[in-house]
Amino acid sequence: MPIDYSRLRSLTARKLIRALKKDGFYESRRKGANRFFAHPDGRTTTIHLHKMSQTFAPGTLRAIIGQQAQWTEADLERLGLL
């Protein structure tokens, strides 16, 4: 079942970063407003961040969650995002 990203519209950068770290990602580096996260299995993701309270557009969430972090709906439930 595909992920309904409209349900994640209120997801803040703080919650997303907390979920990334809970799943094993670590912040590998920073450059300006970009934070780069890496996972020991080789997955990487980038978050463009100005404030920890900012939210993301559905397309941005699709890129971060679906393509880069490669999370499924079960992963989102396990991490407390759904």
C-alpha positions as CSV (number, residue, x, y, z in Angstrom):
1,M,0.0,0.0,0.0
2,P,1.5,3.4,-1.0
3,I,2.2,6.0,1.7
4,D,-0.4,8.8,2.0
5,Y,2.0,11.8,2.3
6,S,-0.9,14.2,3.0
7,R,-1.2,12.6,6.4
8,L,2.3,13.7,7.2
9,R,1.8,17.4,6.4
10,S,2.2,18.4,10.0
11,L,5.5,16.5,10.3
12,T,8.2,18.9,11.6
13,A,11.9,18.8,10.9
14,R,12.5,17.9,14.6
15,K,10.3,14.8,14.4
16,L,11.8,13.7,11.1
17,I,15.3,14.0,12.3
18,R,14.4,12.2,15.6
19,A,12.9,9.3,13.5
20,L,16.0,9.2,11.2
21,K,18.3,8.9,14.2
22,K,16.0,6.3,15.8
23,D,16.3,4.2,12.6
24,G,20.1,4.3,12.7
25,F,20.9,7.3,10.6
26,Y,23.6,9.7,11.8
27,E,24.4,13.3,10.8
28,S,27.4,12.9,8.6
29,R,28.0,16.5,7.8
30,R,26.4,20.0,7.4
31,K,26.8,22.6,4.7
32,G,24.8,25.8,5.1
33,A,21.2,24.9,5.6
34,N,21.7,21.4,4.4
35,R,22.1,18.5,6.8
36,F,23.3,15.2,5.4
37,F,22.4,11.9,7.1
38,A,23.9,8.5,6.4
39,H,23.0,5.0,7.4
40,P,25.5,2.2,8.0
41,D,23.8,0.2,5.2
42,G,24.6,2.9,2.6
43,R,21.4,4.9,2.5
44,T,21.7,8.7,2.6
45,T,19.3,11.5,2.8
46,T,19.6,15.3,2.8
47,I,17.3,17.7,4.7
48,H,17.3,21.4,3.8
49,L,16.6,23.0,7.2
50,H,16.2,26.5,8.5
51,K,14.1,25.9,11.6
52,M,13.4,22.8,13.6
53,S,9.7,23.6,13.5
54,Q,9.4,23.8,9.7
55,T,7.1,21.4,7.9
56,F,7.6,19.9,4.4
57,A,5.6,19.8,1.2
58,P,4.3,16.3,0.2
59,G,6.8,16.1,-2.7
60,T,9.7,16.9,-0.4
61,L,8.5,14.2,2.1
62,R,8.2,11.7,-0.8
63,A,11.8,12.4,-1.8
64,I,13.1,12.1,1.8
65,I,11.0,9.3,3.1
66,G,10.2,7.2,0.0
67,Q,13.3,7.6,-2.2
68,Q,16.2,8.4,0.1
69,A,15.4,6.8,3.5
70,Q,13.4,4.0,1.7
71,W,10.8,3.7,4.5
72,T,7.6,1.8,4.1
73,E,4.3,2.5,5.8
74,A,5.2,-0.1,8.5
75,D,8.5,1.7,9.1
76,L,6.6,5.0,9.6
77,E,4.3,3.3,12.1
78,R,7.3,1.7,13.9
79,L,9.0,5.1,14.2
80,G,5.8,6.8,15.5
81,L,5.3,9.1,12.5
82,L,1.9,7.7,11.5
